[in-house]
Every structure is written in structure tokens, then in C-alpha cells.
Amino acid sequence: MKQLLLIFLVMAGLSACNQKATKNEEQSNVKYYRQLLFSETPWDLERGSHEITANEAESLNNYKFTWNDDGKLASVEFNRNGVLLGYSNLRAAKVTYTYEGNKQIKRFFDEEGKQIGSNGAFTFEYTLDGAGMRTAMRFLDEAGNPVENGNKISNYVWSKMDDGMIRELRYNLAGEETIMNPFCPFYELRFSYDPNGYVTRMANYDDDTLYDCTAENCGEIGVSYFQFKNNPHGDLLSFAVHSSSGQLSNLYWGWAKRLNTFDENGNTVETKIYDQDDELLSGKAGVPVTKNEYDEHGALVKSMSMDADGNLMNNASNGVAVVEYKYDDKGKRTESLRFDKDMNPVENNG
């Protein structure tokens, strides 16, 4: 009898160890982050920053990353305690990746788990080379047919240059090279990254020559490259627009530089915006200072537009100075309340 009991206890112990090992193995394929890294191109694969634990993810808004058994990214979910939330930087509550040969298929889902489109397309189909680098991508509709997205782009082509920069070209359905978007009318772009994989520059090229875009939306000086500075976490400290000579140059919206301040969790608590004279925007040109407040879950609860002296100001485009966000106990956003600088309600016109 004692021998049978001993055998039972040993088997039970082995089973518990195996279950623990399996659980640890499963968890090694999952990580949680407070933030996503900034990106200027769909060549970038999603990456998280400000990692938190699974226990912390039960009470904090987070991006849950899951990798498959081959170590390839399978999904990114914006959630709290497993509940999908619909106000992320993913342009969706969840994205998934599946793999078919050298194809990487990206799909988007809302907070109810329903597949949705993104900027005019339903599916992004990437082509990977032998090293797993993205070399092309095309947009597909719900029926799986090629389609142009909201910026009239049908497909992308990428290559790595000898100097390490990533070269990007875009085409419409007719096979004609096309621009990034109407507000940034750039054709060939080259992206530079630091050793951490953080983007540091996006530059306009023509026949291997850095050039100034002089289209209407590039201002009177012209725009040649965007310069990005990041902190060790990958938080975007500054975004500056330059001509080929290095001079600050206004984009379509009248600004040339944005400086961000972050809290210890990577939340943007203040953004200051400057023009090409390196001066804070005037009230007519736009809002020079935006300050944000967050709750204990990491959710944005208030965004305030301010002038250079720190006073609330109405945004000239919509008359709004303060936006307050309300949430339910699961973290789902329930209301967005808009006010002018005197805290009078402003009707939401969409």
C-alpha cells in the first residue's frame, strides 16, 4: 500500500512540474507593454515599450503581444484584463498575423472581435524574403482583390540599401509610383534606424540624391527629411522637419517641430509645437501646447489646449480647449466631452 502511495505522489509531482513547465513555456510567448513604438511606415513590425507583468496587465491598459511557436508575431491586442479596448494606436483593438509560405497576412479587429478594415483596406498582405524581412505589401479588399487604400496606394516595395537605410516605393493600382499621402507628397523615401531599431530619420530621395519637396504642402522652404529623437525606451522626444540644408521647414499644417514630454510610463504628458522660425505656434496657426492627464489605469482622461503662457485656449478649427474622456469599470471608453476655454460644453460635430 505504501509503495502504491509513493508511486501516486511521484506521478502527481511529475504532472504538476509538467503543467508548470507548460504554463511557463506558454507565457514566454506572451509579453505586455504600456506603449507602442512610434512608426512612420508599414515596413515596421509592431513593437512594445515599457514592459509590465501579466499581473499588472490585469489593472493597466496594455498591448498584449503573442508570438507563435516559430517565434513570429501572431497578434497584438490593446486591452485591460483581457477585455479589448477600442482607442489604441493600432487603429484597431487587435491585429493578427498569419503566415502562408513567404506571405505574412495582417488583419484588424474591433473591440467586439469583428474583423474590420483599416484606411480603406481589409487585409494587408506582406511578402517576406528568406531572412524574414518585409520586401513588399499590398492592400486587399474583403474578397481578397487588390485595392487602393485611403491614400490611393495599392502596394509598397522595400529594399535595404548598402548603407543600411530602408528604401520605400509606393504604387497605385495602375502600377504608377505614387506619394505617401496628400499632406506629405513624397515619393521615394529612405528610413534610418539606430542600433535599438528606433527610427531616426525619414528622407526624400531622387536618383540617390537627397532633395527638397517643393509641392504646395511642403511650405515655401521645401521639405527634405524628418528627424526623430528617442529616449532609451523608444519614446519619441522630438519630430523635426528639415530642408536639405538642415533648416527647419513648415509642413502643410504650419508646424516644423514637435517636442514631447513623457511620464515614467511612457504617456505623453505635454507636446509643444514650433514653426520653422523655432518659435511656438501662434494661436491662429494652431495650438502650441497640449497637456494630457491619465488615470491609474494609464487611460487618457483629459487633454488641454494651451497657449504659450500656459492658459487654456480654443482650437481655432473647432472651438475646443478641453476634452475629457469617461470609461466604464472594464476600461471601455463611454464618453468624450468637449469644452471651450471657459468650460462651456461644445457640441461634437463629428
Rosetta blueprint (number, residue, H / E / L):
1 M L
2 K H
3 Q H
4 L H
5 L H
6 L H
7 I H
8 F H
9 L H
10 V H
11 M H
12 A H
13 G H
14 L H
15 S H
16 A H
17 C H
18 N H
19 Q H
20 K H
21 A H
22 T H
23 K H
24 N H
25 E H
26 E H
27 Q H
28 S L
29 N L
30 V E
31 K E
32 Y E
33 Y E
34 R E
35 Q E
36 L E
37 L L
38 F L
39 S L
40 E L
41 T L
42 P L
43 W L
44 D L
45 L L
46 E L
47 R L
48 G E
49 S E
50 H E
51 E E
52 I E
53 T L
54 A L
55 N L
56 E H
57 A H
58 E H
59 S L
60 L L
61 N L
62 N E
63 Y E
64 K E
65 F E
66 T E
67 W E
68 N L
69 D L
70 D L
71 G L
72 K L
73 L E
74 A E
75 S E
76 V E
77 E E
78 F E
79 N E
80 R E
81 N L
82 G L
83 V E
84 L E
85 L L
86 G L
87 Y L
88 S L
89 N L
90 L L
91 R L
92 A L
93 A L
94 K E
95 V E
96 T E
97 Y E
98 T E
99 Y E
100 E E
101 G L
102 N L
103 K E
104 Q E
105 I E
106 K E
107 R E
108 F E
109 F E
110 D L
111 E L
112 E L
113 G L
114 K L
115 Q E
116 I E
117 G L
118 S E
119 N L
120 G L
121 A E
122 F L
123 T E
124 F E
125 E E
126 Y E
127 T E
128 L E
129 D L
130 G L
131 A L
132 G L
133 M L
134 R E
135 T E
136 A E
137 M E
138 R E
139 F E
140 L E
141 D L
142 E L
143 A L
144 G L
145 N L
146 P E
147 V L
148 E L
149 N L
150 G L
151 N L
152 K L
153 I L
154 S L
155 N E
156 Y E
157 V E
158 W E
159 S E
160 K E
161 M L
162 D L
163 D L
164 G L
165 M L
166 I E
167 R E
168 E E
169 L E
170 R E
171 Y E
172 N L
173 L L
174 A L
175 G L
176 E L
177 E E
178 T L
179 I L
180 M L
181 N E
182 P L
183 F L
184 C E
185 P L
186 F L
187 Y L
188 E L
189 L E
190 R E
191 F E
192 S E
193 Y E
194 D L
195 P L
196 N L
197 G L
198 Y L
199 V E
200 T E
201 R E
202 M E
203 A E
204 N E
205 Y E
206 D E
207 D L
208 D L
209 T E
210 L E
211 Y L
212 D L
213 C E
214 T L
215 A L
216 E H
217 N H
218 C H
219 G L
220 E L
221 I L
222 G L
223 V E
224 S L
225 Y E
226 F E
227 Q E
228 F E
229 K E
230 N E
231 N L
232 P L
233 H L
234 G L
235 D L
236 L E
237 L E
238 S E
239 F E
240 A E
241 V E
242 H E
243 S L
244 S L
245 S L
246 G L
247 Q L
248 L E
249 S L
250 N L
251 L L
252 Y L
253 W L
254 G L
255 W L
256 A L
257 K E
258 R E
259 L E
260 N E
261 T E
262 F E
263 D L
264 E L
265 N L
266 G L
267 N L
268 T E
269 V E
270 E E
271 T E
272 K E
273 I E
274 Y E
275 D L
276 Q L
277 D L
278 D L
279 E L
280 L E
281 L L
282 S L
283 G L
284 K L
285 A L
286 G L
287 V L
288 P L
289 V E
290 T E
291 K E
292 N E
293 E E
294 Y E
295 D L
296 E L
297 H L
298 G L
299 A L
300 L E
301 V E
302 K E
303 S E
304 M E
305 S E
306 M E
307 D L
308 A L
309 D L
310 G L
311 N L
312 L E
313 M L
314 N L
315 N L
316 A L
317 S L
318 N L
319 G L
320 V L
321 A L
322 V E
323 V E
324 E E
325 Y E
326 K E
327 Y E
328 D L
329 D L
330 K L
331 G L
332 K L
333 R E
334 T E
335 E E
336 S E
337 L E
338 R E
339 F E
340 D L
341 K L
342 D L
343 M L
344 N L
345 P E
346 V L
347 E L
348 N L
349 N L
350 G L
